[in-house]
Amino acid sequence: MSNLLKISFLMLFVLVGQSIYAQQAEYGLAMRYSDKLQGTKTSSGELYDANKLTAAHKTLPFGTKVKVTNMDTNKSIVVRINDRGPFVKGRVIDLSGEAAASLGIAQGKEAKVKVAVTNAKVSSAVTTKAKPAPKAQPPAKKITPAKTETKTATRSLAVSSAKGYGVQVGSYSSEANARKRVEDLKKQWFKEVHVKKDKTLYKVVLGNFANKEQAETYLANLAKKNIDGFIINMKK
């Protein structure tokens, strides 16, 4: 009877642990396995196959399925954990060749990702993360969501007084869309995010540099992370 109780407590512990993981998404960097590892043994005992949708994680149990979302492109894919790693600061997951290619991550490149435990089936179908339009989301018969949206739109988005050079990564006529872009960038560890108002447009700008040369170096680093933009003089 005591052994049965021990087994029951162990199962309960595992279920609780998995539940905690399911509720907490991780944000960090992802990288693709080296092609040289094809056919080598993973920590789970399986042989690495670049054509399968698998990944390495430091702590999640083998067999756990996670949804990995590229924060720059919003593309997502579901993979199965069968290896341990990565053991590099800031990196949260290593992806098989097939999984990385589906998310647009080239060999030797890193990408900012969100990792969340899921019950979805492992699938090579790459989907764009749903972004329901505010008007289509609430049922037409409900009035409350429309009122909430109006209140949000009336909140003033702080406009930066920065006067240096920066890299513009977005331009929006909607204040709400500009605010969402700013929030997404801050979640990706960008600390210096500015908003410049130009007539009816809200320009989202990264960095504040004293000269154009510094801004050009910063833009080159952003390009390596698949972030498009161009340099602007925020004095104008």
Secondary structure, 3 states (H helix, E strand, C coil): CHHHHHHHHHHHHHHHHHHHHHHCCEEEEEEECCHHHCCCECCCCCECCCCCCEEECCCCCCCCEEEEEECCCCEEEEEEEEECCCCCCCEEEEECHHHHHHCCCCCCCEEEEEEEECCCCCEEEEEECCCCCCCCCCCCCCCHHHHHHHHHHHCCCCCCCCCCEEEEEEEECCHHHHHHHHHHHHHCCCCCEEEEEECCEEEEEEEEECCHHHHHHHHHHHHHCCCCCEEEECCC
